[in-house]
Amino acid sequence: MPEILVNFSGVLVNTFTVIIGSSVGLLLKKQIPEKLTGAVMTAIGLCTVAIGITGIIKGENQLVMIISLVLGAIVGTLIDIDGKLSKLGDKLQKKNKRENAENSTFSQGFVTASLLFCVGAMTIVGSMNAGISGDNQMLYTKSVLDLISSSMLAASLGIGVMCAAGFVFVFQGALVALSMGLGSFLSDFAVAELICAGSVMITALGLNLLNITKIKVANLLPGLVFVPFVCMIFEMI
């Protein structure tokens, strides 16, 4: 198998598991009681918060996290990433000929699933491992988890979850490609802080899933870009 296919095999598997999982969720949607779906969504939300907190602990310098996320929030809000993702979801929704009751959650499902599947420790470290050494084991493990999550999310939020597979492919693929070129230059300190910053977003997403908050998590994504540069400054100091 060509090396480039080895590097990207985890991304491809993860993309297909999201499609398969969401397809199962859509097929079983009418057979799953709303009460059960709500209970499972609450469990997923709680687990998401727990995963986020676990990742935050891996950070070595809280100032890096604070500075990166503040800068990221400023840039993300000015660009309005959350709004653009929602608009993309709306455009996809218009192409969907399902009934209006389902369409009402289309954008929510697309944005929520895109962030849940793409922001976090397993995505960052797994994509870096795949890009640098061709080790896709973590992405394969993540694929199994996303298979379960996508089925439950699709049963609750509809077909927008399936459309998030495209975002998974583009986002994780970009991380793998970037890691192939630059990953070897990132220090362990930078990787730890990337995990920490991503985990803050995962925690916020979990709170949204629990309907406790309505944080525009996507607007924090530029913070991940700032992390390596902030780490370089701290390492020089």
N, C-alpha and C positions, 0 to 999 in steps of 0.2 A: 504494500500500500504506500503511495507517495507520502512523503513527510508532511506536506501541508494538510492532507486529509486526516492524518493521525492527529495533528494539532487541533483540527476543527471538529473531530468526531464527537467530542463531548457536547459541543454546541448543537450539532445536528441532532444528537440523541435527545437533548433537553428540549429542543424545539418540537420534535415529534411527540414526546411524552406529554407536553402541554396540549397539543392538538388532540391526542388520543384521550387524555384525561378529561378535557373539556367536552369532547364528543360524548363520552360516557355520561357525564353529568347532565348534558342536555337531553340525552335519550331517556334518562331515568328521572328527569325533573318532575314529571307529573306523578311518578310512582313514589317519590320521597315526600313525606308529610312536611309542611312548612315548619311545624314545630321542631322536627328533627333537623332540618336544614339550619334553622336558627341556632340550635344547640351546637351543631358542628361548627358553624361560623364563629360562635363565641369561643369554642375550644381552639380553633385556628388562630383567632385574635390573641388569646392568652399565650399560646405557644410562640407566636410571632414576637410578642413583647418579651417573653423569656429568652428567646434566641438573641434578640437585640441587646438585652442587658448583659448576657454572657459575652457578647462580642465587644461591648463597650469597655468591659473590665480589661480587655487585652491591650488597651491603649497605654502608652508609656508617659505621655505628657498631655495633660488636659488642655493646656494652652494651644497646642497644635489643633486639637479638635475644635476649640472655641473660635479661634481665628479663622480657620478654614471654613467652618460652617457659616459664620457671620458673613464672610466675603462671598461664599457661595449663595447664601440667601439673598444678598443684595443683587448679585448678578442674575440669579434665577428669577427673582421678582421683577427686575427691570425687563428681562427677556420674556417673562411670563411663560415659563416652560410648562407649568401645570395647565394653563389656559390653552396652550398650543396642543398639548396632548389630548385635552378634552375636545378641542375642535376637530382633531384628527379622528377621535372616537365618534363625534357627531357625523363626520363625513362618511365614515364606515357604516354608521347607523342608517344613513339615508339609503345606502345600497342594500340594506337588510330589509326584506319584505315581510318580516314577522309582524305580529300584532303590536299595537302601540304600548300595551301594558308591559311587554318585554323590553321594548325599545327605551322605556324610561330609565332603565338601569344599564343601558349599553355602555355609555361613556364611563360610568362608575366602575363597571366590571373591567373595561379595557385598561383604565388608568391604574386601578387597584392591583390587578393581576400583573401588569407590566412592571410595576415597582416591586411587588412582592417577589416575583421571579428573578429580578435583575439586580436588586440592591441588597447587599449583605456579605458576610464573611465568605460563605461558600462560593458565591459568584466571583468575588475579587480574587481570592486565593486559588480557587479552582481554575479560573481563566488564566491566571498567571502561570500556574503549574503546566497547563496545557500548552501555553505559548512558549514557555522557556524550555521545558523538557519533554513535552508530548505526553505528560502524565495526566490522563483524563479521569482518574479514579474518583476525585471529589465531585466533578461535574456529573459523573454517572450516578453517584449517590444522591446528588441534588435532584437529578432527573426523576428518581423514584419518589422523592418527597413532593416534587412539583406535580407528578402524576396524580397523587392523592389530593393535593390542594386544589389543582385545577378542576378536578371532577366536582368537588364540593362547592367551589366558587361558581362554576358554571351552573350548577343546580340552583344556586341562590341568585346570581347576578346576570345570568344569561350568556348569549353568544359573544358578547364583548370580550369575555375571558379567552375564548379561542383566538380572537384576533390579536391578542397580546403575544401569541407565538411569534409573530413577525418582529415585534419589539425585542423579544428574547434573542432571536437570531441576529439582529443587527447590533444590539448592545453588547451581548457576550462575544459575538464575533469580532467586534471592534476591540474589546479588551484583549482577546487572544492575539489579534494582529499587532496591537500595541506592545504586548508583552514579548512577542517574537522579536521586536525591534529594540525595545527599551527596557524590558523587564529585568534584565540582568544588571542594570545600573541602579535599580531601586534597593536601598538598604533594608535590613530587617526592621529598623525603626520606622521607615516610611510605610512598609507593608502593614505593620501593626497599627499605625495611625489610620491607614486607609480602612482597615477592618473596623476600627473604632468609629470613625466618621460614618461609614456605611451602616453600622449597627445602630447608631442614633436614629437614622432614617427608618430602619426596620422597626425600631421601638415605636416611633411616631406612627408608622403605618399600622402597627398592631393596635394602637389606641384608636385609630380611625375605624378599624374593623370592629372594634368593640362599641363603636358609636359614642365614645367618650369625647373625642375631639374631631375637628375637621381641618387638620393641618394639611397645607398644600406641600406635601412631601417632595413632589417633583421639582419644586423651586429650590430645593436644597442640593440637588444633584451636582451643580458646579463646584460644590465644596470638595468633591472627590478630586477634581482637577487641581485645586489649590493645595491639597495635602502634601504632595511630594515637594513642592516649592517651599512651603512653610517649614517642612522638615529639613530641607537643605540649609535654610537660614539658621535654624536652631543648631544644626550640627556644626556650622561654621562658628557660631557663637560659643 
